[in-house]
Amino acid sequence: MSESCSCGEKAEIGATVKFHCKTCASVIEKFTVKKPLKAAGLAAILAYGGSQFVDYAITDNRYPLDVEYAVLEACASSHKQPLSYSSYGSKKKLCLCALEDTMNEISYIRYKINEKGFLKAFESNAKSCK
């Protein structure tokens, strides 16, 4: 598409939309859409979509509730002997700390792909939470 007019001037690209009466063909409403306005609208849509993706993929580090519960339950009840109430509470806090650190490190999508990597990170985080 050429951006110059037949008169030699640089063309201003735009589109005019006219609404007219079908019976008498008189113009009811008319407005113009210019190229910069289209580009700004497209940029705004892309920016919004990108921000939603970033919010979902990067900052949303929660696992499904049933997965979180299963990991915490397995961690807290993995002791071979019965625990006292205070020991159980301490262990539960340690498990929560380890899970939180691991969730910040490994996304749920990565957890589903590489469960062994999640377990290694969880163990490492549990040791650092002590």
C-alpha positions, -999 to +999 in steps of 0.1 A: +000+000+000+014+033-010+015+062+016+015+090-010-013+107-028-015+112-065-010+149-058+025+142-044+017+149-007+021+123+020-012+106+025-029+105+059-043+070+061-077+066+077-112+053+072-145+070+073-176+052+084-210+066+074-244+054+085-271+063+061-308+058+056-316+030+032-347+048+019-334+083+011-296+077+014-291+107+036-261+104+061-273+098+096-239+096+114-203+098+102-170+093+120-134+088+110-109+061+122-073+071+118-043+048+117-027+060+150-060+053+168-060+018+155-024+012+166-031+026+201-061+004+204-042-027+193-013-018+217-038-014+246-053-048+239-019-065+237-007-048+269-038-060+288-035-095+274+002-096+283-004-084+318-031-110+324-007-137+311+021-125+334-003-124+363-014-159+357+018-176+347+044-159+369+028-144+399+001-169+407+021-195+426-008-213+443-013-250+437-048-265+437-061-268+472-063-306+471-026-308+461-015-284+488-035-304+514-020-337+503+015-324+504+011-309+538-007-340+552+020-363+538+047-341+553+032-337+587+022-373+592+054-389+578+068-396+613+070-433+621+059-428+657+031-409+672+040-372+680+030-351+709+007-321+702+035-296+704+058-317+682+030-321+656+025-283+656+062-276+651+063-301+623+032-286+606+049-252+607+080-266+592+060-283+564+041-250+557+073-231+555+088-257+531+057-258+509+055-220+507+092-217+497+088-245+472+057-230+457+076-198+451+104-217+435+084-243+414+052-235+396+023-260+396+028-267+359+065-275+365+054-297+395+032-317+373+060-323+348+088-330+372+075-343+405+110-356+416+124-320+412+096-308+434+104-334+461+141-325+460+133-288+463+108-295+491+133-315+511+160-288+506+135-261+517+124-282+547+160-284+559+165-246+555+132-239+574+145-256+606 
